[in-house]
Amino acid sequence: MPEKTENNRRLVVVSNRVADFKAKFQTGGLAVALGDALKASKGLWFGWSGDTRDDALSVPPHVENISGLTVATIDLTDKEAEGYYYGYANRCLWPALHYRLDLAQSNEEQSEIYFQVNGRFADALMPLLQPNDIIWINDYHLIPLAEELRGRGCTARIGFFLHTPFPSPEIFAAIPSQKRLGNALMVYDVVGFQTTSDRDNFRRYVTASLDGEQLQGDRVTAQGETTLASVFPVGIDVNHFKTLADEEDAKGALLPDAGEDVKTIIGVDRLDYTKGLPERLRAFEVLLEQYPEHRGKVRLVQIAPPTREGLPVYQEIRENVERLVGRINGRFGDLSWQPVIYMHRGVPQNILVRLFRRSHVGLVTPLHDGMNLVAKEYIAAQAAQDPGVLVLSRFAGAAEQLREALLINPHDIQETARALDGALTMPRQERWARHNRLWQRIETYDLFNWRDSFIQSFAESDTNPVNLFPKEAGAA
C-alpha cells in the first residue's frame, strides 16, 4: 500500500458504530467499501463503542491503530444511550424516515439528548482531526454533527450520506425538531442520497420548510448555507459475491432434498417492520391458495435475524411473523412438504450466497427501504446461464436501478402473488435476458463506484482536490 503524501487527504469516517477491523472477514458493506480508502490515507474511523458506563462523560476516547488505520470510540451513559439511540434516533427518526409517522415516538428530553450526544461526538473528535482531513458522516444518528463541528472551529470539508429514505417534505416536516435537523443538513458541503426521489424530497423540503432555493447543479441554499444534494446509489462488491457463489455452489445443496421439481423462494431481511414480512407471507399464502399447481412444488425460505428486540414494536412484528408461518405450514404442509422454512437468526455470508444461487426466486419486498442490498446480492450470486428471478418492491431504493426485476407493490397482496407465479413459471430465455441487464447495472454501479463518486464530490468547489485512492484500492 502506497504511503500517504502531502497531496493526499486523510479520510475520516464517522458513524454510530465502527467496523470491527480485527475480524478475519468484513461483512458490512460500509466496512468493505471504506476499508481500503481508510488504509490508503492512514485514515480514522470514529463512533460509539456500543458500551455504556456511569463515568462515560469523563472518559477520553479509546484510540487504537489497526492495520494502518486509526479506530476511535467513545462510551455513553445509560441515559445518553436511551435518549440518543433507543429514543430519538430509533423510536422517532427511523420510523418517520420510513414513512411510519404512526410509530414515531419522541419527547423533548430524548430529542435534546440526541443533539447533546452529537455535541459529545464533536468534542471527542475535534482533537483527533488534522488540517488536511475530509470527513464522511453517516446516517440519521448523526445529522447534527457537522453543525457541532463547525461550532467548534472545524474547517474541513464534511459530507453526509443518508442510508435510509428521505421521505416527502410533509412527512419530514412532521418530525419533532425537524427544523433543527433541516438546518443542520444545510451545513454539510455534500449531502448524499440513495435515489433521485430521496434527493428531490430533500430539495422540496428545503424550499417549503426552510424558505430555501434550488440552485443549478443539484445545489440548494437556505439560512445562509449552500450544500450539494446529490444521488450516490450504494452498490455491492459484485465480483466478490459472484466468486463466492461459484465456490459455495460447488459444495452442493444446503436444504433438505425435496425433489427436483420443488423450487425455492428466498427472503433475507432483518426482522423490522419496514421490511414487509407479514405482507410477504400473506402473498405466499395467496399463491398457494389461488395457484394450487404450486402446492408441494415450492417452498419459501425466510431468514430474519433479530434487530432492536428491546423495543415493543419489534416484539409485535416477530409474533405476527411467527403466527403467519405457523398458519401457512399448518394449512398447506404435509409430512413430506413444509411450505415455509423460517429462521430467526443470522446466517454467514457464504451460506447466504449458496442459498441465493440455489433459489429460483429472490423475494425482496420492503414497504420502504433506502437501497436494499439483498436484491443486488441475489443478482450477483446467480448462475449466468440459468439465473433466478428477482421480485422487488417498487419502494426499495434498488428499484430505481433494477428495472428488469418484477417490480411489485408490497401492499398489494394479489399483485405480489401474481408476480411470484410469473417468476416461478418464467422461461429461461426471459430469465437470462432480464438477469443480463441487471448484472450489467450492478457491475457498473458497484460498491467502489459508490465510494469513489461520493468522496470525489468533496472536490467540487475545493481548491485542494481529494486524492485518496491508489488505483488498486478501488479494484473490485
Secondary structure as GFF3:
##gff-version 3
##sequence-region A 1 476
A	DSSP	beta_strand	10	17	.	.	.	ID=ss1
A	DSSP	alpha_helix	29	40	.	.	.	ID=ss2
A	DSSP	beta_strand	44	52	.	.	.	ID=ss3
A	DSSP	three_ten_helix	56	58	.	.	.	ID=ss4
A	DSSP	beta_strand	62	66	.	.	.	ID=ss5
A	DSSP	beta_strand	69	76	.	.	.	ID=ss6
A	DSSP	alpha_helix	78	80	.	.	.	ID=ss7
A	DSSP	pi_helix	81	93	.	.	.	ID=ss8
A	DSSP	alpha_helix	94	97	.	.	.	ID=ss9
A	DSSP	three_ten_helix	101	103	.	.	.	ID=ss10
A	DSSP	alpha_helix	108	125	.	.	.	ID=ss11
A	DSSP	three_ten_helix	126	128	.	.	.	ID=ss12
A	DSSP	beta_strand	133	138	.	.	.	ID=ss13
A	DSSP	three_ten_helix	140	142	.	.	.	ID=ss14
A	DSSP	alpha_helix	145	151	.	.	.	ID=ss15
A	DSSP	beta_strand	157	161	.	.	.	ID=ss16
A	DSSP	alpha_helix	169	172	.	.	.	ID=ss17
A	DSSP	alpha_helix	178	186	.	.	.	ID=ss18
A	DSSP	beta_strand	190	193	.	.	.	ID=ss19
A	DSSP	alpha_helix	196	209	.	.	.	ID=ss20
A	DSSP	beta_strand	213	214	.	.	.	ID=ss21
A	DSSP	beta_strand	219	222	.	.	.	ID=ss22
A	DSSP	beta_strand	225	231	.	.	.	ID=ss23
A	DSSP	alpha_helix	238	249	.	.	.	ID=ss24
A	DSSP	beta_strand	263	268	.	.	.	ID=ss25
A	DSSP	three_ten_helix	273	275	.	.	.	ID=ss26
A	DSSP	alpha_helix	277	290	.	.	.	ID=ss27
A	DSSP	three_ten_helix	292	294	.	.	.	ID=ss28
A	DSSP	beta_strand	298	303	.	.	.	ID=ss29
A	DSSP	alpha_helix	312	332	.	.	.	ID=ss30
A	DSSP	beta_strand	340	343	.	.	.	ID=ss31
A	DSSP	alpha_helix	349	358	.	.	.	ID=ss32
A	DSSP	beta_strand	361	364	.	.	.	ID=ss33
A	DSSP	alpha_helix	373	380	.	.	.	ID=ss34
A	DSSP	beta_strand	389	393	.	.	.	ID=ss35
A	DSSP	three_ten_helix	397	400	.	.	.	ID=ss36
A	DSSP	beta_strand	406	408	.	.	.	ID=ss37
A	DSSP	alpha_helix	413	424	.	.	.	ID=ss38
A	DSSP	alpha_helix	428	444	.	.	.	ID=ss39
A	DSSP	alpha_helix	447	456	.	.	.	ID=ss40
A	DSSP	three_ten_helix	457	459	.	.	.	ID=ss41
A	DSSP	three_ten_helix	471	474	.	.	.	ID=ss42
###
